[in-house]
Amino acid sequence: MSMVSTGSGIPYHVHQHEDEIFEIITGELEVTVNGEVHLLNKGDMVFLPKRVPHGFKALQDTSMRVSIVPAGAEQMFVELSILPPGPPDMEKVSQICRRYGVTFI
């Protein structure tokens, strides 16, 4: 399960290899998929297909389950989790993500 603090999120990006599914447990999430904005609340789910640009931002503290299919990108999240705290160094984040077929646009 992931926790996303109010105002934080992930910039617009594309996965080359994996589909994602977000299930909102608590909170409110704004998800943009291929240019369309969707507002998700507790109990909502969204399917994010590979090669389709998407990003999200928490409008309030949000907990969610994220499923990635097929498996394989887990190591990317491990590498991202050991970056120093504070505002992300997007150059380092982008380098890590590119190795797993994820690019920011």
C-alpha positions, 0 to 999 in steps of 0.5 A: 500500500502507498501513502501519498501526502496532500499536494504530492504525486508523480509527474506525467510519465509513460511505462513501456512494459507495465500496466498499473491499477490504482485502488483508492483506500482513503483520500482523494486523488487527481489522475490524468490519463492521456490528457483526461483528468479523473477525480478518484475517492475511497473505493474508486479504481483506475486502470493505467495501460502501458504506453499511455501517458499518466500522472497523479496528485493527491488532493488530500492525504491518500492511501492506495493499493498499486498493482503493476502487471507484469511484475518486474518494476519492483526494484525501481521502487526499491532504488527510488526509496533509498534516494535522500529525503526532501525534494526529489532530484529529478535527474536521478529519478529519471535515470533510475526510471529509464532503466525500467522503461519509465520516462517522464514527459 
